[in-house]
Amino acid sequence: MDHKNYINCKCRSGVQFVPHSGVQSIRKEPDGTLTIEATLTTEDGHTTTHHAFRGFDAIVMAVGRTPRTSGFMEHTTIIRNEKGFIEVDGQENTSVPGVYAIGDVTNTGWELTPVAIAAGRRLADRLFGGEPDACLHYHQIPTVVFSHPPIGTVGYTEPDAVAKFGPSNVKVYTSSFVNLFYSMLAPENKPKTAMKLICVGKEETVVGMHVAGMGADEMIQGFGVAVKMGAYKSDLDNIVAIHPTASEEFVTMAPWGKIQDRITLPFGTARPPPTMLE
């Protein structure tokens, strides 16, 4: 997803972004306001400067979360990483046979309640439900950043897809447009919705879908099902668009209409792995 489109949208509402920066200190001035001393590094990482941001009434520092795994695991052989997260494999196994870990305490990188629930259910199915191969596919989890506007994403990002499948096997479709909700605003105040479709292989298997804009939080859930089922770009092309909606952009991304290139399988047929190109 083009982060510049999102940043420009937020800047129009008065938010200032300072990328490649690090907070060094916060001090209280005689007038009661707060000043942030920060280092600013160029995008190439070669030049660092110091800058003071002044005049704040309050400062919120979002430092993230750390797992509470200290104080009771020191006498075990369960492996944790340098931040204290328990290391697990794709089936929630820790380094100790018969000991499992799920949820925010693990090193999977997904600190979300539904992810923990899904992993727990699949672990129960595997241990007690007669489904030895049940597991959670962490690279196909839909998620949303509930900002304004929201950002919805599922599957591989473009860099991750290129790294995994190779640049010659990845095809990217993009779209950028103004939602009809903002049609009455002045042109300079109209935020744009941005979409990206990541496809792999000759069949153009959809491995990633990303959207930043109004309604992203609602539309990505349904498209997540398509990604999980291994949908092709041609499957999206074959769906009649609902107009006027933002989600119709995902099913009308050009080029469209190449009948000879479409792949049609009976409903419910398992999709084969994508055919990699030389």
C-alpha positions, 0 to 999 in steps of 0.5 A: 500500500502506498503509505504516502497516500495515507500520510497525505490524507492525515496531513490534511486533517492537521496531523504532522508525521516525522518519519525516521525519528527517535525520541531522546528526551522529554522535558518540561518548560517553565511555562508548563509545556513539554518539549521533545528532543529527537534525532532525525535520520535521512531515509538512507540512514546516513545523516542524523540531526537533532531537533526540538519539538515544542509547545505540547500540553500532553505526550502519549508514547506508544511503546507497544507491549511486552509479554509477562513471561518473566518470574515463572519461566526461568526454571524451564527450558522453554525458549523465549526470544530477546523480547520475552516472547515464547518461540513456537512453530506453525502448530503452537509447539514450544521447545518443550514437547507437550507444552504449547503457547498461543496468543500474544505471548508468542513470537508469531507477531499477531497480538490480536484476540481473534488470532489467539481464539483461532489458534486455540481452536485449531490446537484443540482440534489437533489434540482432541478433535481428530484433526492432526493437520489443523493449523492457523495460516498466519500469512492469510490473516485479515486485519485492520488498523482502525485509524481515520480512514481505516486500513484493511489488509490480508495476505502478502505485501508486495515486498514480501510476495516478491521476496517469497515468489520472485519478482517475475512471478508477482503482478500488482494491480492498484487503484486510487479514487475518491469515495462518493461520500466526499463528492461534495467537498472541495477538491483539496479536501477530498481524501483518496481511497487506495487499493492494491491487489497482489497476484502470483503465478501464471494463474494470477492467484490472489495472495494479498489485498490491501485497502486504505480508505472509508469502509476498508474495515468492513470490506476486507473481511469478505475479501479475506475469504477469497484470499484464503480460498486461493482465488484467482484474479479472474474470479474477481473479474467474473463477479458483477460489481456492486455500484456505487461502492468502494469494494467494486474497485477490487473486482474491476481492476484493469486489465479486465476481460481477457476471456482466453486467460480466465480459469474456471473451476467448479464451485468448491474445487480445491485450487492448485498451487500457482504455476511459477514463471521462469 
